[in-house]
């Protein structure tokens, strides 16, 4: 059954649509301002992420492992993902989880591994906490700008590779 709307109902619908659209546009403008402020405060550019991945991969080769390197921004959004030829498929998700854990909690993912080893089972209930070494937050002038996550070797090897990647960021 087809119903025709009255003129007043159409007017109310148009006004509501304009209000919602105006609100969304306003949010986009505000987020653009926030993005400009974040850029001036320091961000990880793609060439920096590539240099980090290359340094982490070089360390992995020296350790006899094949890894996935995952670099995220301060919001946990992907900047770069690289998978070495022989890295296990599971390392794609593990490296991402390590990087996101480091961003969300502003500390290395190894801190959660240490806490869990010490018997603090509550770590398992923390959202996005990855209790395995290899995720390191990246700070610029004391402000979090992202993180690197590495997976493919054992936790100590992943941590070493992530540290090598972080060192490349500081160069």
KANOR-V926136 format. One record per pair of residues at least 24 apart in sequence whose ideal C-beta (glycine too) atoms are under 6 Angstrom apart, sorted by the first residue. I is the first residue (numbers start at 1). GAP is how many residues later the second one is. Records with the same first field share a line. If there is no record, write none. Layout:
I = GAP + GAP
//
This chain:
41 = 102
42 = 98 + 103
43 = 102
44 = 35 + 101 + 102
48 = 121
49 = 30 + 31
51 = 117
52 = 96 + 113 + 116 + 117
53 = 29
55 = 109 + 110 + 113
56 = 94 + 105 + 108 + 109
57 = 27
59 = 101 + 102 + 105
60 = 101
63 = 90 + 94
65 = 87 + 88 + 92
66 = 86
67 = 83 + 85 + 94
68 = 24 + 27 + 83 + 84
69 = 81
70 = 25 + 26 + 29 + 79
71 = 77
72 = 27 + 31 + 74 + 75
73 = 73
74 = 70 + 71 + 72
76 = 24 + 27
87 = 65
91 = 60 + 61
94 = 57
95 = 54 + 55 + 56
97 = 33
98 = 32 + 36 + 37 + 51
99 = 36 + 48 + 50
100 = 28
101 = 27 + 28 + 29 + 34
102 = 33 + 34 + 35 + 45
103 = 44
104 = 24
106 = 31 + 38
108 = 28
109 = 26
110 = 49
133 = 25 + 26
134 = 24 + 25 + 28
136 = 26 + 30
//
